[in-house]
Amino acid sequence: MNKVLITGSEAAALGAKLAKIEVLSYYPITPAFPAMERLSKYIDDGELNCKFIRAESDHSALAAVLGGSLAGARSYTVTNSQGLLLMTEVVYHVAGLRQPIVMGVANRALSAPHSRFPEHGDVVSQSASGWIQLFCENNQDILDNTIQAFRIAEELRVPVMVNYEGYLQSHTLEEVFVPEQSKVDAFLPLKRQPALDINNPRGVNTVTSPDFYPYYKFNQNEAMLESLNLIPKVAAEYNQEFGANSCGLIECYQMEDAEHAIVAMGSIVGTARILVDNLRKEGRKIGLIKVKVWRPFPVKAILEALQNVSFVTVLDKNIVFGVGGALATDLKAAAYGRGEMVINGAILGLGGGKCGVEEINAAVMETESAGSDKNKSVWIGL
Amino acid sequence: MTINVNSLPQVELFGQGNVGCKGCGAAIAGRQAMKVLGERTIITIPASCMATLGGSNTRSAWRVPFYHTLFECAPAVSSGIRAALEIQGIKDVNVVSWGGDAGSADIGFQSLTGAAERQENIIHVLYDNEMYMNTGGQTGSQTPIYAITSNGSLGKKVRKKNMLAIMEAHGIDYVASANIAYPEDLMAKFQKAAAKKGFSYIHILAPCHRGWGIKPEETIEVARKATECGLWELFEVDEGKRTRTYEPKLIPVADYFKAQGRFKNLTDEQIAEFQKFVDDYYGKGE
C-alpha cells in the first residue's frame, strides 16, 4: 500500500478512479470543484477510461449520470450545497429507480444568507431521499468510503452519498494509504445490470398505479435497511483486503465504561477524540460514538453502544428549523422508551463556524447544564 | 432521400396498446418516427402525454427500451445513455429524447441547449401541440399568439418562441421541421438525423384535438392546413444548408384558423396580420 499526502478532494477523485468509473458528469461548484478537475485530468491524461459529460447544470449532471447508469455503466458525480438542492428532484428519482450511483458531496452551508463554508445542512435536506449517506472523519475515510460505496450501491442497487466537508476536508492535506489497483478491481467486480438494454427492451418509470406503487417503496426501504447488515461486512472485507481500519456503521471510542457519550459525524469526530482524551485525563467517564452511516440510521448499533450511558451530547453541524439538529432528533427517536438516558443536542459550526476542542467542550458543558429538557438544543459560539 | 411507404417495416415499434386519445397527434408522430428509427433505438421521454400514454405499470407500448424521464432533463439523460453505450462499445443505436413543447422549449430548454451545444450524438424531437396538454392545456412558449388555452381565456398576448431558429443557431448537424400530415417528409428527416454523428433536432407539428378545439378525426386535416397555408413551413437545415422540403399551396390562413376552437375569437384584423406575415415571407422567395 502506497502512502500519499493528498486533499480530501483528491481522495474522493482517487477513490472514483480506483473504482474505474465509466461515466462522469458534474457542474462546477465550490468547494467540490477540485475533485471534479482532478477526475477530468485523469481522463485527459489517459489514466481513467471514462466518458465525461460536461453538463450545463447540476440537475442535468445527475440526470446524465443517471442515463449512464441506466444503460449499464458505473457512474459517479460530485457536488454540494446549492448544486445538491438543484439536483434534489433527480436525487429522489435515482433512488426510486434503484440505480447504484455514487456521489461525493463536499458539504457546504446553504443560502440564504450566502455562505461557502462547511456544514451538513446540504445533505440533511436529502435525509428522506433514499440514498445511503456515509460521513467521513478524515481523508482516509473519503477514499475508503468511496471505494466501499460502489460495492454497497451495486450489491443493493441503492445509491450512496459520500459526505466530506468543504475546505476542512476538501482542501486540507492529510496522509492517505492508497490501495493497489489490482486489489480494488477484485474488490469491485463489474456486473452490468442495464435497465435500458438494446437487446432486452423494457419500459422504465412507467405510470404506476396504487396497486403497484407501495410495493416499490416497500422494497426500496427493505434494501436501505439491508444495507445495515451489508455495510459492516463490506468494511470488514475491505479492512482485510487492504489492511485498512474502516469502521462499519459506527465506531466507539473510549466507550467501554463511559457514562457520558458524545455522538457526532464528519470532521468534528477527529477533534472530539482530543477532547475525550483531555476529559479522560481529568477522570471523566466520557466516550465518543462516530456515526459513519447516517442514512439509514443505525438504531441498533448506536443503542447497543449507549447501553450503559446516562447522558448523551449530540453534535450537529446542521439545524432543522423548529426541531433541532438532525442527528440529535434521530437519536431521540431511536431511544424512545429507553428510560433515563438524557439526550441533548448542541448546534455548532454552522456556515463554517469554529468547531475546535474548546467549542466541543462548551457543547459538553452546556448540554449537561441544560439538564433533562429534551426539547432544548444549545447553540455553541453565538 | 425518399421514403417508399410500401417498403416500410410492418412491425409497430410504438403505438400498439398506447392509451392516447383517439386522433392523438403525438402518438401518430411516434408511430411514423419509429418506422424509420427501427428497433436499435433507445427513447427517453420527459413528463408529457407521450410519456404517460406509452406505458403503465408493467405494460409498455414501446418495443424498444423506453424511459420516462423527469421533466427537465431528457437530453441530459440521453447524453449519459450515449456515453454508457460508447464505453461498452455498443454501436449503431439511435438515442432519442422526445419531448413535448414544455419539456423541450420551456422547462426542458436548459438541458436541450446544453446537449445541443455539446454536439451530443442524439436526436431530440419536439412534438408540438402548442400548449401544455398533459396538465389540461395551459399556455406555454409554443402557444401561438391569440390562441385560447385553459388558463388563458382571453388568448395569448405574445408570439410563439421560434425554437427552430434557436436550435439552428446552435450550429448542430441537423435541424428540421416536420408535420404528421406529411409522413414521407417526416420519415425522410428521421432517416437523415439517424445518420448524423452529432446533434439533430426535429420539430414536429402534432395537433391535440382537445386543446385545439377540433374533432378527433380532424387531426391530420388541420395539421395539413397549417403547412398548406404557409404557417408551418416544412424545411431542413442539413449541416448549415437550408432547404424547403415541401412547397405549400398557400391556402388562406383563415381556412386553418376557422377550423379550430382555440382561435374562435380571432378578429378579421388578426387573421389579416397572419396572412400578411405569410405573404411577406413567401413573397420574398428563396
Chai-1 contact restraints between the chains, C-beta under 6 A:
chainA,res_idxA,chainB,res_idxB,connection_type,confidence,min_distance_angstrom,max_distance_angstrom,comment,restraint_id
A,E22,B,I87,contact,1.0,0.0,6.0,A-B,restraint_1
A,V23,B,G80,contact,1.0,0.0,6.0,A-B,restraint_2
A,V23,B,A83,contact,1.0,0.0,6.0,A-B,restraint_3
A,V23,B,A84,contact,1.0,0.0,6.0,A-B,restraint_4
A,K51,B,A83,contact,1.0,0.0,6.0,A-B,restraint_5
A,K51,B,E86,contact,1.0,0.0,6.0,A-B,restraint_6
A,K51,B,I87,contact,1.0,0.0,6.0,A-B,restraint_7
A,I53,B,S79,contact,1.0,0.0,6.0,A-B,restraint_8
A,I53,B,A83,contact,1.0,0.0,6.0,A-B,restraint_9
A,E56,B,G114,contact,1.0,0.0,6.0,A-B,restraint_10
A,S57,B,Q110,contact,1.0,0.0,6.0,A-B,restraint_11
A,H59,B,E72,contact,1.0,0.0,6.0,A-B,restraint_12
A,S60,B,C73,contact,1.0,0.0,6.0,A-B,restraint_13
A,S60,B,A76,contact,1.0,0.0,6.0,A-B,restraint_14
A,S60,B,S111,contact,1.0,0.0,6.0,A-B,restraint_15
A,S60,B,G114,contact,1.0,0.0,6.0,A-B,restraint_16
A,A63,B,C73,contact,1.0,0.0,6.0,A-B,restraint_17
A,A63,B,A76,contact,1.0,0.0,6.0,A-B,restraint_18
A,A63,B,V77,contact,1.0,0.0,6.0,A-B,restraint_19
A,A64,B,A76,contact,1.0,0.0,6.0,A-B,restraint_20
A,A64,B,S79,contact,1.0,0.0,6.0,A-B,restraint_21
A,A64,B,G80,contact,1.0,0.0,6.0,A-B,restraint_22
A,V65,B,G80,contact,1.0,0.0,6.0,A-B,restraint_23
A,G67,B,V77,contact,1.0,0.0,6.0,A-B,restraint_24
A,G67,B,G80,contact,1.0,0.0,6.0,A-B,restraint_25
A,G67,B,I81,contact,1.0,0.0,6.0,A-B,restraint_26
A,G68,B,G80,contact,1.0,0.0,6.0,A-B,restraint_27
A,G68,B,A83,contact,1.0,0.0,6.0,A-B,restraint_28
A,G68,B,A84,contact,1.0,0.0,6.0,A-B,restraint_29
A,A71,B,I81,contact,1.0,0.0,6.0,A-B,restraint_30
A,A71,B,A84,contact,1.0,0.0,6.0,A-B,restraint_31
A,A71,B,L85,contact,1.0,0.0,6.0,A-B,restraint_32
A,G72,B,A84,contact,1.0,0.0,6.0,A-B,restraint_33
A,A73,B,A84,contact,1.0,0.0,6.0,A-B,restraint_34
A,A73,B,I87,contact,1.0,0.0,6.0,A-B,restraint_35
A,E89,B,L70,contact,1.0,0.0,6.0,A-B,restraint_36
A,H93,B,L70,contact,1.0,0.0,6.0,A-B,restraint_37
A,L196,B,I42,contact,1.0,0.0,6.0,A-B,restraint_38
A,L196,B,P65,contact,1.0,0.0,6.0,A-B,restraint_39
A,L196,B,Y67,contact,1.0,0.0,6.0,A-B,restraint_40
A,I198,B,R40,contact,1.0,0.0,6.0,A-B,restraint_41
A,I198,B,V93,contact,1.0,0.0,6.0,A-B,restraint_42
A,P201,B,R63,contact,1.0,0.0,6.0,A-B,restraint_43
A,P201,B,V64,contact,1.0,0.0,6.0,A-B,restraint_44
A,P201,B,P65,contact,1.0,0.0,6.0,A-B,restraint_45
A,G203,B,G55,contact,1.0,0.0,6.0,A-B,restraint_46
A,G203,B,S60,contact,1.0,0.0,6.0,A-B,restraint_47
A,G203,B,F66,contact,1.0,0.0,6.0,A-B,restraint_48
A,V204,B,Y67,contact,1.0,0.0,6.0,A-B,restraint_49
A,N205,B,H68,contact,1.0,0.0,6.0,A-B,restraint_50
A,T206,B,G55,contact,1.0,0.0,6.0,A-B,restraint_51
A,T206,B,S56,contact,1.0,0.0,6.0,A-B,restraint_52
A,V207,B,T52,contact,1.0,0.0,6.0,A-B,restraint_53
A,V207,B,S56,contact,1.0,0.0,6.0,A-B,restraint_54
A,S209,B,N57,contact,1.0,0.0,6.0,A-B,restraint_55
A,F212,B,N57,contact,1.0,0.0,6.0,A-B,restraint_56
